[in-house]
Amino acid sequence: MILTIQELKLRLEEIKAKGFVKTHRAHNTGIGKTLEDLLGIKENNIRLPDVGEIEIKSKRIDSNSMLTLATKAPKPRGVNRKLFEQYKYLDSEGYYNLHSVVYGSRNNPQGFKVQYKEGKLFLENKFNIEAYWGEDMFSDVLVSKSNKILLVFANAKGETKSGNEQFHYIEAYLLHGLNAEKFHSAIPKDYLKVDIRIGVYRSGKNKGKYHDHGTGFRMKKKDFLALYNNYERLI
């Protein structure tokens, strides 16, 4: 589909004006599928004459100011389980957890710190458990084949997996000029943080068993320029 920026803005404003819209697909991919349908496109990309091909990414706005850009477990495979067994703690409800926001500028309360060196992002820890993300991490955090992205944020309500979730698309940004050097420097400056989220099931047949909620790369919207050379807010 080929649209001008003004046409794209108009469509996004019309979608925003609809308020909450029921998901067109259950599970996590519903937010993207619903937006594509509302935009009237069959695939998650569009073309703007003055910009080129753009990939569309849609994200739920969390209740706090931090946004999860991507979720990617460290290597080698299974290392999150090792970290959990070594560093887990009991929470106020008596369940084991390892919820830990990791910074590049300093050690956190669990003694974790991330550092980029030799083409890898290492999770430093006092027990020296090998855990790292390879260079492919860079291509997984808000990067597309065209290096240009329409990033749309939505408020969400309802259960994600129920098919009854609803989305209100309220913000959209056109990002381009993803900068590898900016990406690397965003780590020690704490613009980009790593959020380890491991615990146990709290109900059901798996109650008390290990449950990895995913390791997230998170940042504030105001820090987009820490990754991209340019961004324009469309709505």
N, C-alpha and C positions, 0 to 999 in steps of 0.2 A: 504494500500500500504506500502511495506517495502523498504526503501532506506537507503544506507549508507550516512554519512554526505558528503562524496566526491561526490556521485551521486546527492545529493540534491543541493550542491553548483554548480555543472555543469548545472543542469536544470535551476537554478536561473540565472546563468550567461547568458545562452542562451535566457531566457526571457528578461533580461535586454538589451541584444543586439538587440532585436526586435524593441526597441524604443516604440513609442506610439501605443497602441492596442485599437481598438474600443471595448467598453463594450459589454459583452454578455448578459447583463440584465439591464434594466432601474432602476432608483432609487438608494438608498444608498447601497444596497447589491450587486450592479454590480461589485464593486471593488473586493469583495471576490469571487464571482462566476467566474469572468474572470480569476483570478489567479488560481483557482482550475482547470479550464479547461486547462489552459496553462501547469499546472503541470501534467495533465492527471489523476486527482483523482476525485472520485465521492462524497466524503464527506470532510469536512474541518478538516481532521486529517490524519496524516501519522505516520509511525513507523520507528524509527531508531534503529538498533540492539544494539548500545551501550548506548542509551539514553532512549528508550521506546516510548510510544505513545505521540505525540505532536499535539497540536491544532494549526491551522493556523489562524492568525489574520492579516488582511491587513488594512492599514490606509492611507488616503490621507495626503500628506504633505501640511500644510497650508503655506500661503505666509510669515508667520513669523516663528520664531524659536520654538514657543511653539506647542506642539502636543496634541490633544485631545485624551486621552486614553479611556474615557468612558463618557457617558451622562446619568445623573441620577438626577431626581428632588428630592428635599428634602421632608420629611414628616412633618406634616400630609398632606394628599392629598389636593391640592388647595392652599397651603400656598404661592406658588410663586405669585399667583394673589394678595394675601394680601400684600406681600412685594412690589409688583409693585405699588399698589394703595397708599401705605404709603411713598415709597421712589422715585417714578418716578420723572423725570425732563424733561424739554423741551430741545431738542437739537438745533443745529444751523439752522435746517430746519423747526423748529416749531412742531416736533413730540415728543410724550412722549417716553421716554426710561428708562431702568434700565440696563445698561451695567456696570458690576462691577466685577473686579478681586479681590478675597478675599484671604487674607494671614493668616497664622497661627501665625506669629511673631508679628503682629501689626494691628491696626485698619486702614482700608482704608478710602478714602475721604467720603464714605457714612456711616462710622462708623461700618462697618461689620468686623468681625473676626471669623475664625473657630477654634474650640478647641475640641480635642478628650478627652472624659471623660466618665466613666461609660458605656463603650461599644458603645458609639454613638459619631458622629461628629456633634457638634452643631454650628449653625450659630448665633453667638452673634450679637445683634443689639440693638440700644439705645431705641427702643420702645418695646423691649422684646417680639417680635412676635416669638412664638415657631416654630422653623425650625431645622430639624436635619436629618441625614442619619444614618440608623441602621447598625449593624454589617454586614448585607448582602451587604453593599456597598463594603466591602473589596473583596467579591467574584465576584463583577461586574467589578472591575477595573483590567484589564489584569490578570485574573486568569482563569484557566481551570480545568477540572476534573482531568487531569493528572499533573497539576502544572508545565507543560512545554509548551512553546509557541514558534512558529516560527512567528516572527513579521516582516511583509514586508511593506515597505513604498513606495508609488508611487506618482509621480507628476500627476496631473489630469488637463484636460482642456475640456471645453464644459459644457453644462447644465446637472446637475445630473439627472434630471427627464425626459430628452428628449429622452434618448436612444442613443444619439450621443456622450456621454462622452467618453474620451479616457484616458488610463492610461499608464504611463511609470514606471515600477517597478524598482527602482534604489538601494534600500538598504534592507538588510534582517539581522535579528538578531535572534539567538537562545538563549532564556531566560529560566532559570530554577532556582529553589531554591527560590521561592517567600517567602518573610520573613515578617510575620505579624508585628513584632516589628519594622522593617525598615519602613513598611507602616505607622505605627502610628507616628514614629519620623519624617517622611518626611513632615508632616503637619507643625509642629512648625519651621522647618528649611526652609520652603518655597520651597522645592523641588517639592511638589505637591500643586497646586493652584486650587481654585474653581472659575469658571468663570460663573457668572450669566448673561444671555443674553435674556432680555425681552424687547419687544417694541410693535409697532403696525404695521399693514399692511400699506404699503405706496402707494398701487395702487389696482385697481380692485374693486370688489363689497364690499370687507371687509375693504377698506381703512379707516384708523383711528381706527380700532378695535384691541383689545388686541391680541398679538401674542408672544407666548413663544418659543424662538429659542432653548431652552434646556440649562440645567445647566451642564457645562462640567468640568471634572477633567483633568487638563492639566499639562504637565511638559516638560522639555527639554530632548532631546535624551541623552545628556551627563549624565543625572541624573538617568539613568536606574538602576544603582547599588544602588540607594537609595531605590529601591523596591525589587530587586533580588540579591541573593548571587552571581550569575554567569550569564554572557552573553558573547556570541561569535558572532562577525560580520562575516556573510557568504559571502556577496557581498557588 
